[in-house]
């Protein structure tokens, strides 16, 4: 059974309403959590690409990435849980795992199921909530992985059209 039904959450996947790149985050994270994400990507066999600026490099240990000088360019890890869905992790800080998804890629029940599965995998691996906020509006999550419920749930009331 699907965590969420497209008809119930479609408004939260509207790029005009949410911004095309909503912020997905795991608050209260650590270097160990970042490493668990890197290990999960490898264990699941998800296609990925790590880069620093224009240079594509092998995926390093999280500790090495997060100990880079603060004025260094922010490293990026692109992860494709499926060929059609891309998540872009940005290593801004050790205390919050953050990534973007493109809502234009997440239209319909099938893609929603892929996205929910991705959030569930991350949340289960870390034992922490994974929250999606409207683009640039951190702190107001609309959906997220709930550790207690062990599924992705609504965290805000859908917009009535």
CNS distance restraints for C-alpha pairs under 8 A (distance, minus, plus):
assign (resid   2 and name CA) (resid 113 and name CA) 6.42 0.50 0.50
assign (resid   3 and name CA) (resid 113 and name CA) 7.40 0.50 0.50
assign (resid   3 and name CA) (resid 116 and name CA) 6.81 0.50 0.50
assign (resid   3 and name CA) (resid 151 and name CA) 6.08 0.50 0.50
assign (resid   3 and name CA) (resid 152 and name CA) 5.52 0.50 0.50
assign (resid   3 and name CA) (resid 153 and name CA) 6.80 0.50 0.50
assign (resid   4 and name CA) (resid   8 and name CA) 7.23 0.50 0.50
assign (resid   4 and name CA) (resid   9 and name CA) 7.20 0.50 0.50
assign (resid   4 and name CA) (resid 112 and name CA) 7.71 0.50 0.50
assign (resid   4 and name CA) (resid 113 and name CA) 7.67 0.50 0.50
assign (resid   4 and name CA) (resid 116 and name CA) 7.79 0.50 0.50
assign (resid   4 and name CA) (resid 152 and name CA) 6.99 0.50 0.50
assign (resid   4 and name CA) (resid 153 and name CA) 6.80 0.50 0.50
assign (resid   4 and name CA) (resid 154 and name CA) 7.79 0.50 0.50
assign (resid   5 and name CA) (resid   9 and name CA) 6.58 0.50 0.50
assign (resid   5 and name CA) (resid 109 and name CA) 6.72 0.50 0.50
assign (resid   6 and name CA) (resid  10 and name CA) 5.37 0.50 0.50
assign (resid   6 and name CA) (resid 108 and name CA) 6.08 0.50 0.50
assign (resid   6 and name CA) (resid 109 and name CA) 5.10 0.50 0.50
assign (resid   6 and name CA) (resid 112 and name CA) 6.90 0.50 0.50
assign (resid   8 and name CA) (resid 158 and name CA) 7.19 0.50 0.50
assign (resid   9 and name CA) (resid  13 and name CA) 7.06 0.50 0.50
assign (resid   9 and name CA) (resid 154 and name CA) 7.93 0.50 0.50
assign (resid   9 and name CA) (resid 158 and name CA) 6.40 0.50 0.50
assign (resid  10 and name CA) (resid  14 and name CA) 6.65 0.50 0.50
assign (resid  10 and name CA) (resid 108 and name CA) 7.97 0.50 0.50
assign (resid  11 and name CA) (resid  17 and name CA) 7.33 0.50 0.50
assign (resid  11 and name CA) (resid 158 and name CA) 6.47 0.50 0.50
assign (resid  11 and name CA) (resid 159 and name CA) 6.32 0.50 0.50
assign (resid  12 and name CA) (resid  17 and name CA) 7.37 0.50 0.50
assign (resid  12 and name CA) (resid  18 and name CA) 6.34 0.50 0.50
assign (resid  12 and name CA) (resid 142 and name CA) 7.10 0.50 0.50
assign (resid  12 and name CA) (resid 158 and name CA) 7.15 0.50 0.50
assign (resid  13 and name CA) (resid  17 and name CA) 7.96 0.50 0.50
assign (resid  13 and name CA) (resid  18 and name CA) 6.82 0.50 0.50
assign (resid  13 and name CA) (resid 103 and name CA) 5.61 0.50 0.50
assign (resid  13 and name CA) (resid 104 and name CA) 7.93 0.50 0.50
assign (resid  13 and name CA) (resid 106 and name CA) 7.02 0.50 0.50
assign (resid  13 and name CA) (resid 107 and name CA) 7.06 0.50 0.50
assign (resid  14 and name CA) (resid  18 and name CA) 5.97 0.50 0.50
assign (resid  14 and name CA) (resid  19 and name CA) 7.55 0.50 0.50
assign (resid  14 and name CA) (resid  20 and name CA) 7.62 0.50 0.50
assign (resid  14 and name CA) (resid 103 and name CA) 6.93 0.50 0.50
assign (resid  15 and name CA) (resid  19 and name CA) 4.62 0.50 0.50
assign (resid  15 and name CA) (resid  20 and name CA) 4.21 0.50 0.50
assign (resid  15 and name CA) (resid  21 and name CA) 7.61 0.50 0.50
assign (resid  15 and name CA) (resid 103 and name CA) 5.93 0.50 0.50
assign (resid  15 and name CA) (resid 104 and name CA) 6.84 0.50 0.50
assign (resid  16 and name CA) (resid  20 and name CA) 7.02 0.50 0.50
assign (resid  18 and name CA) (resid  22 and name CA) 6.48 0.50 0.50
assign (resid  18 and name CA) (resid 134 and name CA) 4.72 0.50 0.50
assign (resid  18 and name CA) (resid 135 and name CA) 6.00 0.50 0.50
assign (resid  19 and name CA) (resid 134 and name CA) 6.39 0.50 0.50
assign (resid  19 and name CA) (resid 135 and name CA) 5.09 0.50 0.50
assign (resid  20 and name CA) (resid 102 and name CA) 5.62 0.50 0.50
assign (resid  20 and name CA) (resid 103 and name CA) 5.27 0.50 0.50
assign (resid  20 and name CA) (resid 104 and name CA) 6.74 0.50 0.50
assign (resid  20 and name CA) (resid 135 and name CA) 7.21 0.50 0.50
assign (resid  21 and name CA) (resid 100 and name CA) 5.70 0.50 0.50
assign (resid  21 and name CA) (resid 101 and name CA) 5.53 0.50 0.50
assign (resid  21 and name CA) (resid 102 and name CA) 4.93 0.50 0.50
assign (resid  21 and name CA) (resid 103 and name CA) 6.32 0.50 0.50
assign (resid  21 and name CA) (resid 134 and name CA) 7.93 0.50 0.50
assign (resid  21 and name CA) (resid 135 and name CA) 5.67 0.50 0.50
assign (resid  22 and name CA) (resid 100 and name CA) 6.01 0.50 0.50
assign (resid  22 and name CA) (resid 101 and name CA) 6.43 0.50 0.50
assign (resid  22 and name CA) (resid 102 and name CA) 7.33 0.50 0.50
assign (resid  22 and name CA) (resid 103 and name CA) 7.48 0.50 0.50
assign (resid  22 and name CA) (resid 132 and name CA) 6.63 0.50 0.50
assign (resid  22 and name CA) (resid 133 and name CA) 5.85 0.50 0.50
assign (resid  22 and name CA) (resid 134 and name CA) 4.78 0.50 0.50
assign (resid  22 and name CA) (resid 135 and name CA) 3.92 0.50 0.50
assign (resid  22 and name CA) (resid 136 and name CA) 7.30 0.50 0.50
assign (resid  23 and name CA) (resid  98 and name CA) 7.06 0.50 0.50
assign (resid  23 and name CA) (resid  99 and name CA) 6.24 0.50 0.50
assign (resid  23 and name CA) (resid 100 and name CA) 5.30 0.50 0.50
assign (resid  23 and name CA) (resid 101 and name CA) 7.50 0.50 0.50
assign (resid  23 and name CA) (resid 132 and name CA) 5.66 0.50 0.50
assign (resid  23 and name CA) (resid 133 and name CA) 5.22 0.50 0.50
assign (resid  23 and name CA) (resid 134 and name CA) 6.28 0.50 0.50
assign (resid  23 and name CA) (resid 135 and name CA) 5.41 0.50 0.50
assign (resid  23 and name CA) (resid 136 and name CA) 7.00 0.50 0.50
assign (resid  23 and name CA) (resid 137 and name CA) 7.91 0.50 0.50
assign (resid  23 and name CA) (resid 138 and name CA) 7.11 0.50 0.50
assign (resid  24 and name CA) (resid  98 and name CA) 5.74 0.50 0.50
assign (resid  24 and name CA) (resid  99 and name CA) 5.24 0.50 0.50
assign (resid  24 and name CA) (resid 100 and name CA) 5.89 0.50 0.50
assign (resid  24 and name CA) (resid 101 and name CA) 7.60 0.50 0.50
assign (resid  24 and name CA) (resid 130 and name CA) 6.93 0.50 0.50
assign (resid  24 and name CA) (resid 131 and name CA) 5.47 0.50 0.50
assign (resid  24 and name CA) (resid 132 and name CA) 4.30 0.50 0.50
assign (resid  24 and name CA) (resid 133 and name CA) 6.30 0.50 0.50
assign (resid  25 and name CA) (resid  96 and name CA) 6.63 0.50 0.50
assign (resid  25 and name CA) (resid  97 and name CA) 5.44 0.50 0.50
assign (resid  25 and name CA) (resid  98 and name CA) 4.38 0.50 0.50
assign (resid  25 and name CA) (resid  99 and name CA) 6.33 0.50 0.50
assign (resid  25 and name CA) (resid 130 and name CA) 5.68 0.50 0.50
assign (resid  25 and name CA) (resid 131 and name CA) 5.31 0.50 0.50
assign (resid  25 and name CA) (resid 132 and name CA) 6.53 0.50 0.50
assign (resid  26 and name CA) (resid  96 and name CA) 5.61 0.50 0.50
assign (resid  26 and name CA) (resid  97 and name CA) 4.99 0.50 0.50
assign (resid  26 and name CA) (resid  98 and name CA) 6.52 0.50 0.50
assign (resid  26 and name CA) (resid 128 and name CA) 6.97 0.50 0.50
assign (resid  26 and name CA) (resid 129 and name CA) 6.16 0.50 0.50
assign (resid  26 and name CA) (resid 130 and name CA) 4.86 0.50 0.50
assign (resid  26 and name CA) (resid 131 and name CA) 6.42 0.50 0.50
assign (resid  27 and name CA) (resid  95 and name CA) 6.80 0.50 0.50
assign (resid  27 and name CA) (resid  96 and name CA) 4.82 0.50 0.50
assign (resid  27 and name CA) (resid  97 and name CA) 6.74 0.50 0.50
assign (resid  27 and name CA) (resid 129 and name CA) 7.67 0.50 0.50
assign (resid  27 and name CA) (resid 130 and name CA) 7.76 0.50 0.50
assign (resid  28 and name CA) (resid  95 and name CA) 5.40 0.50 0.50
assign (resid  28 and name CA) (resid  96 and name CA) 5.84 0.50 0.50
assign (resid  29 and name CA) (resid  33 and name CA) 5.83 0.50 0.50
assign (resid  29 and name CA) (resid  34 and name CA) 7.52 0.50 0.50
assign (resid  29 and name CA) (resid  94 and name CA) 6.48 0.50 0.50
assign (resid  29 and name CA) (resid  95 and name CA) 4.34 0.50 0.50
assign (resid  29 and name CA) (resid  96 and name CA) 4.82 0.50 0.50
assign (resid  29 and name CA) (resid  97 and name CA) 6.27 0.50 0.50
assign (resid  30 and name CA) (resid  34 and name CA) 6.48 0.50 0.50
assign (resid  30 and name CA) (resid  94 and name CA) 5.18 0.50 0.50
assign (resid  30 and name CA) (resid  95 and name CA) 5.01 0.50 0.50
assign (resid  30 and name CA) (resid  96 and name CA) 7.12 0.50 0.50
assign (resid  31 and name CA) (resid  35 and name CA) 6.24 0.50 0.50
assign (resid  31 and name CA) (resid  62 and name CA) 6.22 0.50 0.50
assign (resid  31 and name CA) (resid  63 and name CA) 6.10 0.50 0.50
assign (resid  31 and name CA) (resid  66 and name CA) 7.36 0.50 0.50
assign (resid  31 and name CA) (resid  94 and name CA) 5.30 0.50 0.50
assign (resid  31 and name CA) (resid  95 and name CA) 7.42 0.50 0.50
assign (resid  32 and name CA) (resid  36 and name CA) 6.12 0.50 0.50
assign (resid  32 and name CA) (resid  62 and name CA) 7.63 0.50 0.50
assign (resid  33 and name CA) (resid  37 and name CA) 6.34 0.50 0.50
assign (resid  33 and name CA) (resid  97 and name CA) 7.81 0.50 0.50
assign (resid  33 and name CA) (resid 126 and name CA) 6.26 0.50 0.50
assign (resid  34 and name CA) (resid  38 and name CA) 6.44 0.50 0.50
assign (resid  34 and name CA) (resid  62 and name CA) 5.85 0.50 0.50
assign (resid  34 and name CA) (resid  94 and name CA) 7.30 0.50 0.50
assign (resid  34 and name CA) (resid  97 and name CA) 6.61 0.50 0.50
assign (resid  35 and name CA) (resid  39 and name CA) 6.09 0.50 0.50
assign (resid  35 and name CA) (resid  61 and name CA) 6.60 0.50 0.50
assign (resid  35 and name CA) (resid  62 and name CA) 5.02 0.50 0.50
assign (resid  35 and name CA) (resid  63 and name CA) 7.63 0.50 0.50
assign (resid  36 and name CA) (resid  40 and name CA) 5.99 0.50 0.50
assign (resid  36 and name CA) (resid 125 and name CA) 7.06 0.50 0.50
assign (resid  36 and name CA) (resid 126 and name CA) 7.07 0.50 0.50
assign (resid  37 and name CA) (resid  41 and name CA) 6.22 0.50 0.50
assign (resid  37 and name CA) (resid 122 and name CA) 6.85 0.50 0.50
assign (resid  37 and name CA) (resid 125 and name CA) 7.76 0.50 0.50
assign (resid  38 and name CA) (resid  42 and name CA) 6.42 0.50 0.50
assign (resid  38 and name CA) (resid  61 and name CA) 7.85 0.50 0.50
assign (resid  38 and name CA) (resid  62 and name CA) 7.47 0.50 0.50
assign (resid  39 and name CA) (resid  43 and name CA) 6.02 0.50 0.50
assign (resid  40 and name CA) (resid  44 and name CA) 5.96 0.50 0.50
assign (resid  40 and name CA) (resid 122 and name CA) 7.70 0.50 0.50
assign (resid  40 and name CA) (resid 125 and name CA) 7.53 0.50 0.50
assign (resid  41 and name CA) (resid  45 and name CA) 6.13 0.50 0.50
assign (resid  41 and name CA) (resid  46 and name CA) 5.47 0.50 0.50
assign (resid  41 and name CA) (resid  47 and name CA) 7.88 0.50 0.50
assign (resid  41 and name CA) (resid  48 and name CA) 7.63 0.50 0.50
assign (resid  41 and name CA) (resid  79 and name CA) 7.54 0.50 0.50
assign (resid  42 and name CA) (resid  46 and name CA) 6.59 0.50 0.50
assign (resid  46 and name CA) (resid  79 and name CA) 6.58 0.50 0.50
assign (resid  46 and name CA) (resid  80 and name CA) 5.88 0.50 0.50
assign (resid  46 and name CA) (resid  81 and name CA) 5.29 0.50 0.50
assign (resid  46 and name CA) (resid  82 and name CA) 7.40 0.50 0.50
assign (resid  47 and name CA) (resid  79 and name CA) 5.90 0.50 0.50
assign (resid  47 and name CA) (resid  80 and name CA) 5.29 0.50 0.50
assign (resid  47 and name CA) (resid  81 and name CA) 7.01 0.50 0.50
assign (resid  48 and name CA) (resid  77 and name CA) 6.79 0.50 0.50
assign (resid  48 and name CA) (resid  78 and name CA) 5.31 0.50 0.50
assign (resid  48 and name CA) (resid  79 and name CA) 4.39 0.50 0.50
assign (resid  48 and name CA) (resid  80 and name CA) 6.19 0.50 0.50
assign (resid  49 and name CA) (resid  56 and name CA) 6.99 0.50 0.50
assign (resid  49 and name CA) (resid  57 and name CA) 7.73 0.50 0.50
assign (resid  49 and name CA) (resid  58 and name CA) 7.89 0.50 0.50
assign (resid  49 and name CA) (resid  59 and name CA) 7.57 0.50 0.50
assign (resid  49 and name CA) (resid  77 and name CA) 5.66 0.50 0.50
assign (resid  49 and name CA) (resid  78 and name CA) 5.11 0.50 0.50
assign (resid  49 and name CA) (resid  79 and name CA) 6.74 0.50 0.50
assign (resid  50 and name CA) (resid  56 and name CA) 5.84 0.50 0.50
assign (resid  50 and name CA) (resid  57 and name CA) 5.73 0.50 0.50
assign (resid  50 and name CA) (resid  58 and name CA) 6.44 0.50 0.50
assign (resid  50 and name CA) (resid  59 and name CA) 5.57 0.50 0.50
assign (resid  50 and name CA) (resid  75 and name CA) 7.37 0.50 0.50
assign (resid  50 and name CA) (resid  76 and name CA) 5.78 0.50 0.50
assign (resid  50 and name CA) (resid  77 and name CA) 4.39 0.50 0.50
assign (resid  50 and name CA) (resid  78 and name CA) 6.37 0.50 0.50
assign (resid  51 and name CA) (resid  55 and name CA) 5.41 0.50 0.50
assign (resid  51 and name CA) (resid  56 and name CA) 4.31 0.50 0.50
assign (resid  51 and name CA) (resid  57 and name CA) 5.63 0.50 0.50
assign (resid  51 and name CA) (resid  75 and name CA) 5.81 0.50 0.50
assign (resid  51 and name CA) (resid  76 and name CA) 5.38 0.50 0.50
assign (resid  51 and name CA) (resid  77 and name CA) 6.47 0.50 0.50
assign (resid  52 and name CA) (resid  56 and name CA) 6.63 0.50 0.50
assign (resid  52 and name CA) (resid  57 and name CA) 7.43 0.50 0.50
assign (resid  52 and name CA) (resid  73 and name CA) 6.57 0.50 0.50
assign (resid  52 and name CA) (resid  74 and name CA) 6.74 0.50 0.50
assign (resid  52 and name CA) (resid  75 and name CA) 4.59 0.50 0.50
assign (resid  52 and name CA) (resid  76 and name CA) 6.48 0.50 0.50
assign (resid  53 and name CA) (resid  73 and name CA) 6.20 0.50 0.50
assign (resid  53 and name CA) (resid  74 and name CA) 7.49 0.50 0.50
assign (resid  53 and name CA) (resid  75 and name CA) 6.95 0.50 0.50
assign (resid  60 and name CA) (resid  64 and name CA) 6.59 0.50 0.50
assign (resid  60 and name CA) (resid  65 and name CA) 6.76 0.50 0.50
assign (resid  61 and name CA) (resid  65 and name CA) 6.65 0.50 0.50
assign (resid  62 and name CA) (resid  66 and name CA) 6.02 0.50 0.50
assign (resid  63 and name CA) (resid  67 and name CA) 6.03 0.50 0.50
assign (resid  64 and name CA) (resid  68 and name CA) 6.73 0.50 0.50
assign (resid  65 and name CA) (resid  75 and name CA) 7.28 0.50 0.50
assign (resid  65 and name CA) (resid  91 and name CA) 7.31 0.50 0.50
assign (resid  66 and name CA) (resid  91 and name CA) 6.70 0.50 0.50
assign (resid  66 and name CA) (resid  92 and name CA) 7.88 0.50 0.50
assign (resid  66 and name CA) (resid  93 and name CA) 6.80 0.50 0.50
assign (resid  66 and name CA) (resid  94 and name CA) 6.27 0.50 0.50
assign (resid  68 and name CA) (resid  72 and name CA) 6.62 0.50 0.50
assign (resid  74 and name CA) (resid  90 and name CA) 6.69 0.50 0.50
assign (resid  74 and name CA) (resid  91 and name CA) 6.15 0.50 0.50
assign (resid  74 and name CA) (resid  92 and name CA) 6.39 0.50 0.50
assign (resid  75 and name CA) (resid  90 and name CA) 6.13 0.50 0.50
assign (resid  75 and name CA) (resid  91 and name CA) 5.72 0.50 0.50
assign (resid  76 and name CA) (resid  88 and name CA) 6.69 0.50 0.50
assign (resid  76 and name CA) (resid  89 and name CA) 5.65 0.50 0.50
assign (resid  76 and name CA) (resid  90 and name CA) 4.82 0.50 0.50
assign (resid  76 and name CA) (resid  91 and name CA) 6.48 0.50 0.50
assign (resid  77 and name CA) (resid  88 and name CA) 5.78 0.50 0.50
assign (resid  77 and name CA) (resid  89 and name CA) 5.01 0.50 0.50
assign (resid  77 and name CA) (resid  90 and name CA) 6.60 0.50 0.50
assign (resid  78 and name CA) (resid  86 and name CA) 6.77 0.50 0.50
assign (resid  78 and name CA) (resid  87 and name CA) 5.85 0.50 0.50
assign (resid  78 and name CA) (resid  88 and name CA) 4.54 0.50 0.50
assign (resid  78 and name CA) (resid  89 and name CA) 6.26 0.50 0.50
assign (resid  79 and name CA) (resid  86 and name CA) 5.70 0.50 0.50
assign (resid  79 and name CA) (resid  87 and name CA) 5.18 0.50 0.50
assign (resid  79 and name CA) (resid  88 and name CA) 6.32 0.50 0.50
assign (resid  79 and name CA) (resid  89 and name CA) 7.74 0.50 0.50
assign (resid  80 and name CA) (resid  84 and name CA) 7.39 0.50 0.50
assign (resid  80 and name CA) (resid  85 and name CA) 5.63 0.50 0.50
assign (resid  80 and name CA) (resid  86 and name CA) 4.60 0.50 0.50
assign (resid  80 and name CA) (resid  87 and name CA) 6.34 0.50 0.50
assign (resid  81 and name CA) (resid  85 and name CA) 6.30 0.50 0.50
assign (resid  81 and name CA) (resid  86 and name CA) 6.91 0.50 0.50
assign (resid  81 and name CA) (resid  87 and name CA) 7.91 0.50 0.50
assign (resid  81 and name CA) (resid 114 and name CA) 7.60 0.50 0.50
assign (resid  81 and name CA) (resid 118 and name CA) 6.90 0.50 0.50
assign (resid  82 and name CA) (resid  86 and name CA) 7.57 0.50 0.50
assign (resid  82 and name CA) (resid 114 and name CA) 7.63 0.50 0.50
assign (resid  84 and name CA) (resid 105 and name CA) 6.75 0.50 0.50
assign (resid  85 and name CA) (resid 101 and name CA) 7.86 0.50 0.50
assign (resid  85 and name CA) (resid 105 and name CA) 5.98 0.50 0.50
assign (resid  85 and name CA) (resid 106 and name CA) 7.19 0.50 0.50
assign (resid  85 and name CA) (resid 111 and name CA) 7.63 0.50 0.50
assign (resid  85 and name CA) (resid 114 and name CA) 7.92 0.50 0.50
assign (resid  85 and name CA) (resid 115 and name CA) 7.84 0.50 0.50
assign (resid  86 and name CA) (resid 101 and name CA) 6.21 0.50 0.50
assign (resid  86 and name CA) (resid 102 and name CA) 7.26 0.50 0.50
assign (resid  86 and name CA) (resid 105 and name CA) 7.91 0.50 0.50
assign (resid  87 and name CA) (resid  99 and name CA) 6.31 0.50 0.50
assign (resid  87 and name CA) (resid 100 and name CA) 5.65 0.50 0.50
assign (resid  87 and name CA) (resid 101 and name CA) 4.90 0.50 0.50
assign (resid  87 and name CA) (resid 102 and name CA) 7.74 0.50 0.50
assign (resid  88 and name CA) (resid  99 and name CA) 5.14 0.50 0.50
assign (resid  88 and name CA) (resid 100 and name CA) 5.16 0.50 0.50
assign (resid  88 and name CA) (resid 101 and name CA) 6.57 0.50 0.50
assign (resid  89 and name CA) (resid  97 and name CA) 7.60 0.50 0.50
assign (resid  89 and name CA) (resid  98 and name CA) 5.83 0.50 0.50
assign (resid  89 and name CA) (resid  99 and name CA) 4.09 0.50 0.50
assign (resid  89 and name CA) (resid 100 and name CA) 6.62 0.50 0.50
assign (resid  90 and name CA) (resid  97 and name CA) 7.83 0.50 0.50
assign (resid  90 and name CA) (resid  98 and name CA) 6.05 0.50 0.50
assign (resid  90 and name CA) (resid  99 and name CA) 5.93 0.50 0.50
assign (resid  91 and name CA) (resid  97 and name CA) 7.37 0.50 0.50
assign (resid  91 and name CA) (resid  98 and name CA) 7.35 0.50 0.50
assign (resid  92 and name CA) (resid  96 and name CA) 7.97 0.50 0.50
assign (resid  92 and name CA) (resid  98 and name CA) 7.78 0.50 0.50
assign (resid  93 and name CA) (resid  97 and name CA) 7.47 0.50 0.50
assign (resid 101 and name CA) (resid 105 and name CA) 7.97 0.50 0.50
assign (resid 102 and name CA) (resid 106 and name CA) 6.95 0.50 0.50
assign (resid 103 and name CA) (resid 107 and name CA) 6.96 0.50 0.50
assign (resid 105 and name CA) (resid 111 and name CA) 7.40 0.50 0.50
assign (resid 106 and name CA) (resid 111 and name CA) 5.02 0.50 0.50
assign (resid 106 and name CA) (resid 112 and name CA) 5.86 0.50 0.50
assign (resid 106 and name CA) (resid 115 and name CA) 7.35 0.50 0.50
assign (resid 107 and name CA) (resid 111 and name CA) 5.98 0.50 0.50
assign (resid 107 and name CA) (resid 112 and name CA) 6.79 0.50 0.50
assign (resid 108 and name CA) (resid 112 and name CA) 6.16 0.50 0.50
assign (resid 109 and name CA) (resid 113 and name CA) 6.03 0.50 0.50
assign (resid 110 and name CA) (resid 114 and name CA) 6.51 0.50 0.50
assign (resid 111 and name CA) (resid 115 and name CA) 6.23 0.50 0.50
assign (resid 112 and name CA) (resid 116 and name CA) 6.07 0.50 0.50
assign (resid 113 and name CA) (resid 117 and name CA) 6.00 0.50 0.50
assign (resid 114 and name CA) (resid 118 and name CA) 6.20 0.50 0.50
assign (resid 115 and name CA) (resid 119 and name CA) 6.29 0.50 0.50
assign (resid 116 and name CA) (resid 120 and name CA) 6.00 0.50 0.50
assign (resid 116 and name CA) (resid 145 and name CA) 7.93 0.50 0.50
assign (resid 116 and name CA) (resid 152 and name CA) 6.09 0.50 0.50
assign (resid 117 and name CA) (resid 121 and name CA) 6.11 0.50 0.50
assign (resid 118 and name CA) (resid 122 and name CA) 6.39 0.50 0.50
assign (resid 119 and name CA) (resid 123 and name CA) 6.00 0.50 0.50
assign (resid 119 and name CA) (resid 130 and name CA) 6.30 0.50 0.50
assign (resid 119 and name CA) (resid 144 and name CA) 7.49 0.50 0.50
assign (resid 119 and name CA) (resid 145 and name CA) 6.17 0.50 0.50
assign (resid 119 and name CA) (resid 152 and name CA) 7.31 0.50 0.50
assign (resid 120 and name CA) (resid 124 and name CA) 5.89 0.50 0.50
assign (resid 120 and name CA) (resid 145 and name CA) 5.97 0.50 0.50
assign (resid 120 and name CA) (resid 150 and name CA) 7.45 0.50 0.50
assign (resid 120 and name CA) (resid 151 and name CA) 6.26 0.50 0.50
assign (resid 120 and name CA) (resid 152 and name CA) 6.65 0.50 0.50
assign (resid 121 and name CA) (resid 125 and name CA) 6.09 0.50 0.50
assign (resid 122 and name CA) (resid 126 and name CA) 6.19 0.50 0.50
assign (resid 122 and name CA) (resid 130 and name CA) 7.40 0.50 0.50
assign (resid 123 and name CA) (resid 127 and name CA) 5.44 0.50 0.50
assign (resid 123 and name CA) (resid 128 and name CA) 5.18 0.50 0.50
assign (resid 123 and name CA) (resid 129 and name CA) 5.67 0.50 0.50
assign (resid 123 and name CA) (resid 130 and name CA) 5.79 0.50 0.50
assign (resid 123 and name CA) (resid 145 and name CA) 6.17 0.50 0.50
assign (resid 123 and name CA) (resid 146 and name CA) 7.82 0.50 0.50
assign (resid 123 and name CA) (resid 147 and name CA) 6.86 0.50 0.50
assign (resid 124 and name CA) (resid 128 and name CA) 7.08 0.50 0.50
assign (resid 124 and name CA) (resid 147 and name CA) 7.20 0.50 0.50
assign (resid 124 and name CA) (resid 150 and name CA) 7.48 0.50 0.50
assign (resid 127 and name CA) (resid 147 and name CA) 6.31 0.50 0.50
assign (resid 128 and name CA) (resid 146 and name CA) 7.77 0.50 0.50
assign (resid 128 and name CA) (resid 147 and name CA) 6.02 0.50 0.50
assign (resid 129 and name CA) (resid 144 and name CA) 6.67 0.50 0.50
assign (resid 129 and name CA) (resid 145 and name CA) 5.19 0.50 0.50
assign (resid 129 and name CA) (resid 146 and name CA) 5.45 0.50 0.50
assign (resid 129 and name CA) (resid 147 and name CA) 5.85 0.50 0.50
assign (resid 130 and name CA) (resid 144 and name CA) 5.24 0.50 0.50
assign (resid 130 and name CA) (resid 145 and name CA) 5.00 0.50 0.50
assign (resid 130 and name CA) (resid 146 and name CA) 7.46 0.50 0.50
assign (resid 131 and name CA) (resid 141 and name CA) 5.71 0.50 0.50
assign (resid 131 and name CA) (resid 142 and name CA) 7.56 0.50 0.50
assign (resid 131 and name CA) (resid 143 and name CA) 6.16 0.50 0.50
assign (resid 131 and name CA) (resid 144 and name CA) 4.25 0.50 0.50
assign (resid 131 and name CA) (resid 145 and name CA) 6.58 0.50 0.50
assign (resid 132 and name CA) (resid 141 and name CA) 5.13 0.50 0.50
assign (resid 132 and name CA) (resid 142 and name CA) 6.01 0.50 0.50
assign (resid 132 and name CA) (resid 143 and name CA) 5.56 0.50 0.50
assign (resid 132 and name CA) (resid 144 and name CA) 5.87 0.50 0.50
assign (resid 133 and name CA) (resid 137 and name CA) 6.09 0.50 0.50
assign (resid 133 and name CA) (resid 138 and name CA) 5.58 0.50 0.50
assign (resid 133 and name CA) (resid 139 and name CA) 6.82 0.50 0.50
assign (resid 133 and name CA) (resid 140 and name CA) 5.57 0.50 0.50
assign (resid 133 and name CA) (resid 141 and name CA) 4.20 0.50 0.50
assign (resid 133 and name CA) (resid 142 and name CA) 5.88 0.50 0.50
assign (resid 133 and name CA) (resid 143 and name CA) 7.63 0.50 0.50
assign (resid 134 and name CA) (resid 138 and name CA) 7.10 0.50 0.50
assign (resid 134 and name CA) (resid 140 and name CA) 7.38 0.50 0.50
assign (resid 134 and name CA) (resid 141 and name CA) 7.19 0.50 0.50
assign (resid 134 and name CA) (resid 142 and name CA) 7.52 0.50 0.50
assign (resid 141 and name CA) (resid 155 and name CA) 6.27 0.50 0.50
assign (resid 141 and name CA) (resid 156 and name CA) 7.09 0.50 0.50
assign (resid 142 and name CA) (resid 154 and name CA) 6.16 0.50 0.50
assign (resid 142 and name CA) (resid 155 and name CA) 4.74 0.50 0.50
assign (resid 142 and name CA) (resid 156 and name CA) 4.73 0.50 0.50
assign (resid 142 and name CA) (resid 157 and name CA) 7.75 0.50 0.50
assign (resid 143 and name CA) (resid 152 and name CA) 6.91 0.50 0.50
assign (resid 143 and name CA) (resid 153 and name CA) 5.68 0.50 0.50
assign (resid 143 and name CA) (resid 154 and name CA) 4.54 0.50 0.50
assign (resid 143 and name CA) (resid 155 and name CA) 4.90 0.50 0.50
assign (resid 143 and name CA) (resid 156 and name CA) 6.94 0.50 0.50
assign (resid 144 and name CA) (resid 152 and name CA) 5.22 0.50 0.50
assign (resid 144 and name CA) (resid 153 and name CA) 5.62 0.50 0.50
assign (resid 144 and name CA) (resid 154 and name CA) 6.73 0.50 0.50
assign (resid 144 and name CA) (resid 155 and name CA) 6.80 0.50 0.50
assign (resid 145 and name CA) (resid 150 and name CA) 7.04 0.50 0.50
assign (resid 145 and name CA) (resid 151 and name CA) 5.49 0.50 0.50
assign (resid 145 and name CA) (resid 152 and name CA) 4.06 0.50 0.50
assign (resid 145 and name CA) (resid 153 and name CA) 6.19 0.50 0.50
assign (resid 146 and name CA) (resid 150 and name CA) 5.71 0.50 0.50
assign (resid 146 and name CA) (resid 151 and name CA) 5.69 0.50 0.50
assign (resid 146 and name CA) (resid 152 and name CA) 5.92 0.50 0.50
assign (resid 146 and name CA) (resid 153 and name CA) 6.51 0.50 0.50
assign (resid 147 and name CA) (resid 151 and name CA) 7.11 0.50 0.50
